[in-house]
Amino acid sequence: MARYLLRRILGFLPLFFGITVITFFVIHLAPGKPTDLDTSLNQKVSYEARQRIEKLYGLDRPVHVQYALWLGALLKFDFGTSFIDGRSVAGKILESLPITLAINILSIVLILTVGIPLGILASLKRGTVLDRLTTILVFIGFSMPGFWLSLLLMNYIGIGIRLFPVSGLTSVDFDSMTAAGKCLDVVRHLVCPVFVSAFGGLAGISRYTRTSMISVIHQEYITAARAKGLSENAVIYKHALRNALLPIITILGLSIPGLIGGSVIFESVFAIPGMGRLFYDAVMSRDYPVIMGILNIGAILTLLGNFIADIAYSIADPRIRIAQEKR
């Protein structure tokens, strides 16, 4: 098992290197330069001044040379400095990363605690009204764009009935609140973003759980477990669910990049100072160091999610663990 995990970790290194190569060259293919904001809007800036600014940022060198310099700095855990404000990229990411991680973790918890039980219930009540309602939920969840759902919540929940705030993480009078009031204020600000982040994944996980459970509960070993006189709860939750979790683990591991990518949308709509909004601002201003830093963090989190999924595989199915130990 330890050798298998070590091989998986070492296998992530060339994969991560390939991700950095592709992303670095792709973002340089986009039209516009970081110096455009400093020079294009100011007609008094001469051509020589523009060249000096590009030389200051290192943009006058070939792209492969820029990548080699950037990769050398990355190996020293140096993400560089922002082209816009001159701040450290690592510092800007560390300020926004905890907010995005907190929202995504809450979304995953909501997806697991609601989506899996809902899928199990729909599989056991197949063909009933509950099953049809979950099917409708799935279609809505897959078809509704995140920005549209965010705007609906802002209009009806935030502005219409004023149930939850729809901008930022704290209220204007946050500093004058008590400790309990501050916690409640942050929770109220997070309700809408967490719901938007989890809605699509909630619909998907419930549907995948339903499909997987239906295929498992008709297996012969489930029939044998019932014939032994085991309770229905033991048959469903101890025998059937454990085997039905394998495809769900795969889907959950693959959904982590979607959650991180979706944060760009709802953080921009709800004005949340997280990594998604930082990424959006960096793309609009062609801030290459910040873009690469955030993409690298997203790649690491994605690889980490796949690694956790591998570990969860071995826990859910002993056959996988035994096969890994024999390698």
Buried (B, 14 or more C-beta within 10 A) or exposed (E): EEEBBEEBEEEBEEEBEEBBEEBBEEBBEEEEBBBEBBBEEEEEBEEEBBBEBBEEBEBEBEEEEBBEEBBEEBEEEBBBBBBBEEEBBBEBBEBBBEBBBBBBEBBBEBBBEBBBEBBBBBBBBEEEEBBEEBBEBBEEBEEBEBBEBBEEBBEEBBEEEEEBBBEEBBBEEBEEBEEEEBEEBBEBBBBBBBBBBBBBBBBBBBBBBBBBBBBBBEEEEBEEBBEEEBEEEBBBEEBBBBBBBBBBBBBBBEBBBBBBBBBBBBBBBBEBBBBBBBBBBBBEBBBBBBBBBBBBBBBEBBBEBBBBBBBBBBEBBEEBBEEBEEE
